[in-house]
Amino acid sequence: MVFLHRLFFFSLLLVSINANGQSSFTVKYYAMTIHPFGDATAHLQPRKLDPNAVFVLNSGLFVGYEKFVYQDLVSVKFIQGALSDCSKGLALVSHLGVRGTLYQTPLHRLSVGLGPTYIVRESWKRFGNQYESSGFFNEANWDRWGLVQWKFIAYGVDVEYDYCIRKRDNLSISITPGLPLANIISIGWKHWIGKTYTRPLAPYVPK
């Protein structure tokens, strides 16, 4: 199952790389998870900033490659993440989405992506009776990881804001709304690559 999912992501990525247009590379630090209404497993989250785990500090790295297929308005982006989740367990995230630019000026850019997302993490059942599953994740037993929980989401969402620092470099912030009621915040650097850089810069061009 995992092999098929990753083969699907890789195949679509090859298609996007061969498409015409500019591209970008992104590296982001996974900084925080927000549970707007708290979380029932707050007692299992050692880096929570409040008793109900509304805000939880995280650590991890996301890397992404984005290829534009229509001017600088529509693109395909692949994201791969490795992180320590809210329970300080290892987790992996793979996402491939089609994204569109909603707002763009010489300094600001807001885009939204939509596409399949695959998540796998160390099973929280390692906490024994302290953990009660919500039923959202599927359970499996892998030779390498042992007990894991995984989920394939057909329509994962990624909202990204870019602030232009230099001509080809942006401060990039992502908010990934997820279920059940968990929003992932990541921040990092985006670099535009290729000879076909066409993003409008006038009247202000950062050096």
C-alpha positions as CSV (number, residue, x, y, z in Angstrom):
1,M,0.0,0.0,0.0
2,V,2.7,2.5,0.9
3,F,4.7,1.6,-2.2
4,L,1.7,2.2,-4.4
5,H,1.1,5.6,-2.8
6,R,4.7,6.7,-3.2
7,L,4.8,5.5,-6.8
8,F,1.7,7.5,-7.6
9,F,3.3,10.7,-6.0
10,F,6.6,10.1,-7.9
11,S,4.9,9.6,-11.3
12,L,2.9,12.8,-11.0
13,L,6.1,14.6,-9.9
14,L,7.9,13.5,-13.0
15,V,5.0,14.9,-15.1
16,S,5.3,18.2,-13.3
17,I,9.1,18.4,-13.8
18,N,8.7,18.0,-17.5
19,A,6.1,20.7,-17.8
20,N,7.1,24.2,-19.1
21,G,7.4,27.2,-16.8
22,Q,9.3,28.4,-13.8
23,S,9.8,26.5,-10.6
24,S,10.7,26.9,-7.0
25,F,12.3,24.9,-4.2
26,T,11.1,25.2,-0.6
27,V,12.6,24.2,2.8
28,K,10.4,24.8,5.9
29,Y,10.7,24.1,9.6
30,Y,7.6,22.4,11.2
31,A,7.1,24.7,14.1
32,M,3.6,24.2,15.6
33,T,0.3,22.4,15.6
34,I,-2.8,24.2,16.6
35,H,-5.9,22.3,17.9
36,P,-8.5,25.1,17.9
37,F,-10.8,23.4,20.4
38,G,-8.1,21.5,22.3
39,D,-7.3,17.8,22.0
40,A,-8.5,14.8,23.9
41,T,-5.0,13.4,23.9
42,A,-3.5,16.5,25.5
43,H,-2.0,14.4,28.4
44,L,0.2,12.6,25.8
45,Q,1.7,15.7,24.3
46,P,4.8,16.8,26.3
47,R,5.4,20.0,24.3
48,K,1.9,21.5,24.7
49,L,1.8,25.2,25.7
50,D,-1.5,25.0,27.5
51,P,-3.4,22.2,29.4
52,N,-5.7,21.5,26.5
53,A,-3.0,21.3,23.8
54,V,-4.5,24.1,21.8
55,F,-0.9,25.1,20.9
56,V,1.8,22.4,20.6
57,L,5.4,23.0,19.7
58,N,6.8,20.6,17.1
59,S,10.0,20.0,15.2
60,G,10.6,18.6,11.7
61,L,11.5,19.5,8.2
62,F,9.5,19.9,5.0
63,V,11.0,20.1,1.5
64,G,9.0,21.0,-1.5
65,Y,9.4,21.3,-5.3
66,E,6.9,23.4,-7.3
67,K,6.5,23.5,-11.1
68,F,4.3,26.0,-12.8
69,V,2.2,24.7,-15.6
70,Y,0.3,27.9,-16.5
71,Q,2.1,31.2,-16.3
72,D,2.8,31.9,-12.6
73,L,-0.8,31.2,-11.6
74,V,-1.2,27.4,-11.6
75,S,1.4,24.9,-10.4
76,V,2.0,21.4,-9.2
77,K,3.9,21.0,-5.9
78,F,5.4,17.9,-4.2
79,I,6.1,18.1,-0.4
80,Q,7.9,15.6,1.7
81,G,8.1,16.0,5.5
82,A,9.9,14.1,8.3
83,L,8.9,15.3,11.8
84,S,8.4,14.7,15.5
85,D,4.7,14.8,16.0
86,C,2.7,16.1,19.1
87,S,3.6,12.9,21.0
88,K,7.3,13.2,20.1
89,G,6.9,10.2,17.8
90,L,8.4,10.0,14.3
91,A,6.0,10.8,11.4
92,L,6.3,11.2,7.6
93,V,4.1,13.2,5.4
94,S,3.9,13.1,1.5
95,H,1.7,15.6,-0.4
96,L,1.2,16.3,-4.1
97,G,-1.1,19.1,-5.0
98,V,-2.3,21.3,-7.7
99,R,-2.2,24.9,-6.5
100,G,-3.5,28.2,-7.7
101,T,-2.4,31.8,-6.9
102,L,-5.2,33.7,-5.2
103,Y,-3.3,37.0,-4.6
104,Q,-0.1,38.4,-5.9
105,T,1.8,41.7,-5.7
106,P,5.5,42.5,-6.1
107,L,6.0,41.6,-2.4
108,H,3.2,39.3,-1.5
109,R,1.8,36.0,-2.8
110,L,-1.0,33.9,-1.4
111,S,-1.7,30.4,-2.9
112,V,-3.8,27.4,-2.1
113,G,-3.0,23.8,-3.0
114,L,-5.3,20.7,-3.1
115,G,-4.2,17.1,-3.6
116,P,-3.6,13.7,-2.1
117,T,-1.7,13.5,1.2
118,Y,-0.2,10.4,2.9
119,I,0.6,10.4,6.6
120,V,2.3,7.7,8.6
121,R,3.4,7.9,12.3
122,E,4.5,5.8,15.1
123,S,1.4,4.3,16.7
124,W,0.1,6.2,19.7
125,K,-1.1,2.8,21.0
126,R,2.5,2.6,22.5
127,F,1.0,4.6,25.4
128,G,-1.3,1.7,26.3
129,N,-4.4,2.5,28.2
130,Q,-3.5,6.2,28.3
131,Y,-4.5,6.4,24.6
132,E,-8.0,6.0,23.1
133,S,-8.1,6.1,19.3
134,S,-10.6,8.4,17.6
135,G,-10.7,5.9,14.7
136,F,-9.3,8.5,12.2
137,F,-6.0,6.6,11.5
138,N,-5.7,3.1,10.2
139,E,-3.5,0.7,12.1
140,A,-0.7,-1.5,10.6
141,N,2.4,-3.4,11.7
142,W,5.6,-2.7,9.6
143,D,8.7,-4.7,9.7
144,R,10.9,-1.6,10.1
145,W,8.7,0.6,12.3
146,G,6.6,-1.9,14.2
147,L,3.1,-0.6,15.0
148,V,2.2,2.5,12.9
149,Q,-0.9,4.6,12.2
150,W,-1.5,5.8,8.7
151,K,-4.0,7.8,6.6
152,F,-4.4,8.5,2.9
153,I,-6.3,11.8,2.4
154,A,-7.5,12.3,-1.2
155,Y,-7.9,16.1,-0.8
156,G,-5.3,17.5,1.5
157,V,-5.1,21.3,1.6
158,D,-2.1,23.6,1.9
159,V,-2.3,27.4,2.2
160,E,1.0,29.2,1.6
161,Y,2.0,32.9,2.0
162,D,5.3,34.2,0.4
163,Y,7.0,37.5,1.2
164,C,9.6,38.6,-1.3
165,I,13.0,39.2,0.4
166,R,15.1,39.3,-2.8
167,K,14.3,38.8,-6.4
168,R,14.4,34.9,-6.2
169,D,14.1,34.4,-2.5
170,N,11.0,34.4,-0.3
171,L,10.0,34.0,3.3
172,S,7.4,31.3,3.1
173,I,4.7,30.4,5.7
174,S,2.3,27.5,5.3
175,I,-0.9,26.6,7.2
176,T,-2.1,23.1,6.5
177,P,-5.7,22.5,7.8
178,G,-6.1,18.9,8.9
179,L,-8.5,16.5,10.5
180,P,-9.4,16.0,13.2
181,L,-9.2,19.8,13.8
182,A,-5.4,20.1,13.8
183,N,-3.7,22.9,11.9
184,I,0.0,22.6,11.0
185,I,2.2,25.7,10.9
186,S,5.6,25.7,9.1
187,I,7.9,28.5,8.1
188,G,11.0,28.7,5.9
189,W,12.6,29.7,2.7
190,K,11.5,29.5,-1.0
191,H,13.9,29.9,-3.9
192,W,12.8,30.5,-7.4
193,I,14.9,28.6,-10.0
194,G,15.2,28.4,-13.8
195,K,15.8,30.9,-16.5
196,T,12.1,31.6,-17.0
197,Y,11.6,33.7,-13.9
198,T,8.5,35.8,-14.7
199,R,7.0,36.9,-11.4
200,P,6.0,40.6,-11.7
201,L,8.4,42.7,-9.6
202,A,7.8,46.3,-10.6
203,P,7.6,48.9,-9.2
204,Y,9.7,47.5,-6.3
205,V,12.5,45.1,-7.0
206,P,14.3,43.7,-3.9
207,K,18.0,43.4,-4.4
